[in-house]
Amino acid sequence: MENTTIMVSKRFHDWLMSKGKKGESYEGILKRMLKPEYLRDLEQ
């Protein structure tokens, strides 16, 4: 899989990190936070 970079503020980065579990990727955190209907779109 190809990776990319998105720019976020330091404040948002810190908030996102606070929502993660030990060893969890940013992608994992964001997918867990998405509404199920958005995840279905991603899987198609």
TORKOL-4160 file (C-alpha; in steps of 0.2 Angstrom, whole numbers, padded with zeros to 4 digits, m for minus):
44
<pt num="1" X="0000" Y="0000" Z="0000"/>
<pt num="2" X="0006" Y="0017" Z="m0004"/>
<pt num="3" X="0007" Y="0030" Z="0010"/>
<pt num="4" X="0004" Y="0049" Z="0010"/>
<pt num="5" X="0006" Y="0064" Z="0022"/>
<pt num="6" X="m0007" Y="0075" Z="0028"/>
<pt num="7" X="m0004" Y="0092" Z="0037"/>
<pt num="8" X="m0013" Y="0094" Z="0054"/>
<pt num="9" X="m0010" Y="0107" Z="0068"/>
<pt num="10" X="0001" Y="0102" Z="0083"/>
<pt num="11" X="m0015" Y="0103" Z="0094"/>
<pt num="12" X="m0025" Y="0091" Z="0083"/>
<pt num="13" X="m0010" Y="0079" Z="0082"/>
<pt num="14" X="m0009" Y="0079" Z="0101"/>
<pt num="15" X="m0027" Y="0076" Z="0103"/>
<pt num="16" X="m0027" Y="0062" Z="0090"/>
<pt num="17" X="m0012" Y="0054" Z="0099"/>
<pt num="18" X="m0022" Y="0055" Z="0116"/>
<pt num="19" X="m0036" Y="0045" Z="0108"/>
<pt num="20" X="m0024" Y="0031" Z="0102"/>
<pt num="21" X="m0020" Y="0015" Z="0110"/>
<pt num="22" X="m0002" Y="0009" Z="0113"/>
<pt num="23" X="0006" Y="0005" Z="0096"/>
<pt num="24" X="m0009" Y="0010" Z="0086"/>
<pt num="25" X="m0006" Y="0019" Z="0070"/>
<pt num="26" X="m0014" Y="0035" Z="0065"/>
<pt num="27" X="m0024" Y="0026" Z="0052"/>
<pt num="28" X="m0030" Y="0014" Z="0065"/>
<pt num="29" X="m0036" Y="0028" Z="0076"/>
<pt num="30" X="m0045" Y="0037" Z="0063"/>
<pt num="31" X="m0053" Y="0022" Z="0056"/>
<pt num="32" X="m0059" Y="0017" Z="0073"/>
<pt num="33" X="m0067" Y="0035" Z="0075"/>
<pt num="34" X="m0076" Y="0035" Z="0058"/>
<pt num="35" X="m0094" Y="0032" Z="0057"/>
<pt num="36" X="m0098" Y="0015" Z="0050"/>
<pt num="37" X="m0106" Y="0021" Z="0034"/>
<pt num="38" X="m0089" Y="0030" Z="0030"/>
<pt num="39" X="m0079" Y="0014" Z="0033"/>
<pt num="40" X="m0091" Y="0005" Z="0021"/>
<pt num="41" X="m0087" Y="0018" Z="0007"/>
<pt num="42" X="m0068" Y="0015" Z="0011"/>
<pt num="43" X="m0069" Y="m0004" Z="0009"/>
<pt num="44" X="m0078" Y="m0003" Z="m0008"/>
